[in-house]
Amino acid sequence: FNKIGIIGAMAEEIELLHKHVDVASQTTKAGITYYEGMLHGKSVIFCKSGVGKVNAAVCTQILLDSGVDCVLFTGVAGAVDPQLNIGDIVISTSCMQHDMDCSPLGFARGTIPFHARSEFAADERLIELAAAASNRLFSGNSLKGKVLSGDQFIASRETVRLLHETMQGACAEMEGASVAQVCDMNQIPFVVIRSMSDKADGSAHVNFADFTVTASNHSYQIIDEMVKHM
Ligand code: ADE
């Protein structure tokens, strides 16, 4: 990989990139600033997309147009797989939009009508780089799984059960599948790395406030360790 794109949605999620990347230039487009520089001797561009699928889609296309040849997403998520605890890591095997729902027309939940595919597979090499980094840093507290995205903060056990049982999700967040779809449309490899800030249940809003910084830092550490080996 010659130029690595790195996206986070919120300030907390990219704060450590500001600290560690030696930034040479920056450009702003559609209200999003892209910082270009070096991390562990690798050329990177990182940015804060803003929250939600539209922000993430616009951000990803602009990032791809700037010439990156892979995309890493770093951030926090709500745990959906009951094995996961706050602080644990999910590495995307694939991403899907849980709020895409044309079921009255006979499409399964998550299916994008008339689109080539609805579940976007992450890149095998990036998955393995992330898993190796995660094993070195947080032995045992990570899993590979399906990342579900939607324009909703999930805070109910019933929804968590639905997302786990009917869509086989590992975690829920608000950008990954949008980044994944734009990467797929441009044939650019990606992986989403998420650390759990909450369990997407009745305590999610409190846990999210308490653990977003810690979880964001876990996710960043994996990116940092991955980039060393890319
Ligand atoms: N990001 C972190 N926690 C989340 C949740 N519970 N729902 C959606 N996105 C999240």
Residues whose N, C-alpha, C, O or C-beta is under 5 A from the ligand:
A	BS01	ADE	V76 A77 G78 Q152 F153 I154 A172 E173 M174 S197 D198 A200 A204
